[in-house]
């Protein structure tokens, strides 16, 4: 994806607000980013078939093409946020991801999920491309910005209350390659699956998804966390196809885990009933983030554990366009099977009229990995990346239809307090 022009206008929405209703549920938010035409599309004189209606979050596909073009019809979609080709990395982060980081530091699970056809700009937008650390700050993507933002928020908490706040930050990096899980911070040969002692996915007694056999590395600053990202990205499987010279051949999940201890003071309330000895009292937490053991000795340490999953999905592929053969073909088939299973889960969760409660999470390891993010305990953003080229009309409409269904999913979100 080409670099965006500095200072360009963003999408029509005012930002993806994270709103919880009274029952603690929130809808999956969906933003769409349109990349510029790439060099190959410009060389072949491709036309743009995607248009953003100004000052709205609405996209029209096919509107700029001749009505005589075979197989092209006009479609309209509305999302929470839409970013035209001129949008910047900063605009995408500030309006769609920063609210998730703020809630993550408050103790909520969060997920940012990038989806789209191969070569649509997912890895660029996420900021997990190799060499990202050498890019100018204005060109860095979601993950580096989220890392800096998270540590800044943590440092603010420590500065405000050095005796009443403690935390540990750790990171895990997983790749799903041909339905085998690979720990990118402790890599094994690509043929190593769960049967060979690799990572496995399980469900704990509370219904939460946990990974077994995955290394979690403790980090203390943004530089150490970025080092883990770069080290893991070096081990990620990529390959060249006719659609993308550096195509991700696997799904990747970069997970930041934040374990916090917050001193929570208490104050006695007037009891409604008195014990025989006259000493019984009830207590109420004081919601004061500046409380510490010295100033408020009557209290306890509150433990919060939250996770932020950054998911870079491999792009959907049409084999007749990628001209993949051998291992590339096998990888493409595996990628499409995982994305098909993910589409089935999204359809099941987003169908308000479905007659069964069954959601086919177990059809793929990809959907098992994302079970908490889709329909579970997480605030989730899907960033759908698309090409504006008329040569990709079919894939673009498919991506937008897929993303539109995800807007109907509702997650049950709670603070993760031990």
Secondary structure, DSSP 8 states (H G I E B T S, - for coil): -----TT----SSS-------TTSEEE-EEEEEEE---HHHHHTT--B-EEE-TTSSEEEESTTS-TTSTT---EEEE-SEEE-TT--HHHHIIIIIHHHHHHHHTT--EEEEEE-BTTSSHHHHHT-STTGGGS-GGG--HHHHHHHHHHHHHHHHHHH-TTTEEEEEEEEEEEEETTEEEETTS---TT--GGGT--EEEE-TTS-EEEES---EEE-SHHHHHHHHHHHHHHS-EE--SS-TTEE-SEEEEEEEEEEEEEEEEEEE--SS--TTS---EEEE---TT--TTT--SEEEEEEEEEEEEEE---B--HHHHT--THHHHHHHHHHHHHHHHHHHHHHHH-TT-S-----GGG-HHHHHTTTTTTSS-EEEEEEEEE-BGGGHHHHHHHHHHHHHHTT-EEE----B-
